[in-house]
Amino acid sequence: MTSLRWLPLPAVALLPASVCAAAFTTADDFAKRSFPAATAFREVLVTPTPDEAASLAAPGAPPRLGPLRTIEARQGDATLGRVVVDAVIGKFEQIDYAVALGTDGKVMGIEILTYRESHGSEVRLPAWRNQFVGKGPADPLRVGADIGNISGATLSCSHITEGVHRIVAWAARRPLAKA
């Protein structure tokens, strides 16, 4: 493989934006940070019903195919909550993220797992992500009204916000048993 330092400067400028991809954490690590009192974690692959698949799809996109990865956090026999893993398209590239939800269905946190866009990585900043904490299925989630926008990352902000909104709505239809 050719080292980037040997490419002439114009050739480096022509590299695809995905070269800027960065994996920041895993869903498993995020689950452990989100539920520090948990004594066990269980991965559950949930196959959405056709109606759920359509509601989980981005506006104008085909229904989601395949199972949805969730990680249930438990302490003994009690369920503490779950992490739902999802992906959206930013401007051009896929953004992998995860949403931690309590048993009440409210967002405990979101984490950007992998960001592939060349711009807009500010969505990883805690100040932006923390705007989702405490939001539940009855709360509106709209960029510019409920969630602040980041200049230069408008599509990433919008698509992540829409994705979190869909995940919260889906989770409300599939509540976890507390014990």
N, C-alpha and C positions, 0 to 999 in steps of 0.2 A: 504494500500500500504506500502511496506517495505521501510523504510528510508535507504538511501545509507550509512549513517554512521554506520549502523549495519551490513552491508555486509562485509565479510572478503575481504581483498585487492585483492586476485585473482578473486573473483566473480565480483568486480567492473571492472576489466580489461576485462571481458567477455561481458560486456554490449554492445549492438549495438551502432554503431557510431551515430545513429539518436538521442541518448540521448543528444548529443551536439547541437542539433538544437536550433536556436535562431531566433526569429522574431524581426527585428530591427525597422521597420516602416511600414506604410501602403501606398498603392498606392494613396489614397486620400490625406494623409499628404504630400507625395512627390509632388503631383500635386499642392498643395497650396504653397509649397516652391519654386517650379519651375516657377510658374506664380503668383507672389505676386500682380500684378496689376489686376488680374482677379476678376470680381465681381460675376461670376457664374461658376459652374462646372456642366457638364452633362455627366453622364455615358452613353456610347453608346456601345452596344454589336454588333460587326460586324461579320457576318457569311462569312468567306472567300469563294470565288468561288473554284471549284475543283483545278484549276491551282494555285490559291493563297495558298490553303491548302498544296499542294505539295511543293511549294516554301518556305513555313513557317516551314516545317518539317526539323528536323536535318538531315544531310547527312546519308543515309541508313535507316532512320526511316520512318514509314508509314506516310501518310498525316495527318496533324493536324485535329482533330475532334472537332467540337463544335465552338462556337463563340469566338472571340478575344475581351477581355475587353479593351476598350479605355475610357479615360476621357478627354472630350473637355473642354478647358479653354476659357472663354469668358469675354469680357468687353463690356457691352452694346450689340450692334449688331455685334461687331467685334470678330472674332475668333483669339485667341492669339497662340494657338497650342494645342497639345494633349499629353497625357501620354498613352503609350501602355504597358500593363502588359503581361508578358510572363514567361516561366519557361524552364530551361534546366537541363540536368543531368550533375553534376560535374564529379566526378570519379565514385561514386556509388549512390549518393543521389540527390534529386531535389533541384535546386536553383531557388527561385522566385525572379524576378527582374522587374524593370520598366524602360522605356526609355521615356524621355521628348523630344518632337520634336516641333520645331517652324513651322510656316506655310510655311517656305521655305524648310521643310523636313530635316533640319540639327539638329543634336543631341544637345540639351541644357544641358543634363545631364543624367546619369544613376544612379540607386539606387538599392542596394541589399535589398530586402524586407525580405526574410527568407533564412538562410544559414544552411544546415543540415549536411554538411561534417565535419569530425573530424579534417581535416587539410585544409589549404588554405584560411582561412577567410580573408587573406590580400586583397582579391579582393574588400573588403568593404572600403579600404583606399581611401581617396579622390585623392591621387596622382595617383593611378591606374585608378580609374573611370574617372578622368578628361581628360585622353587621348582621350576619345571619343567625347568630346565637340567640336562642329564645324564640325564634320564629316557628310557628306551627301551621297546621293546615288551614286555619281560619285567617291567617295573616297574609295580606297581599305582599308580593315580592316583585317589585318593578324597579329596574334601573332608572335612576333619576328622581324617583319618588320615595321609595323605601330603602333602596340600596344605592349608594353613591357610585357614580361613574368615574373611570380613570381615563383621562385624556390619552389617546393613543392605544387604548385597550378596550374601546367601546364594544366591539363584537365579543371579545373574550368575557367581559363583564356581563353583557346581556345573555350570552349563551350559558354561562355558568349559573347565573341567577335563574334562568328558565329551567335549567336542569335540576337545580336544588328544589325549585317549586314543584316540579313534576315528581321528584323523589318523595318529598314531604306528603304530597297528595296521595301517592301510591301507598306509602307506609300507613297512612290513616285508614286505608281500605284493608290493610293487613296488619292489624295491631298485634303486638307481642303479648303473650301471657306473662304477667309479672312474676308469677311463682309456679 
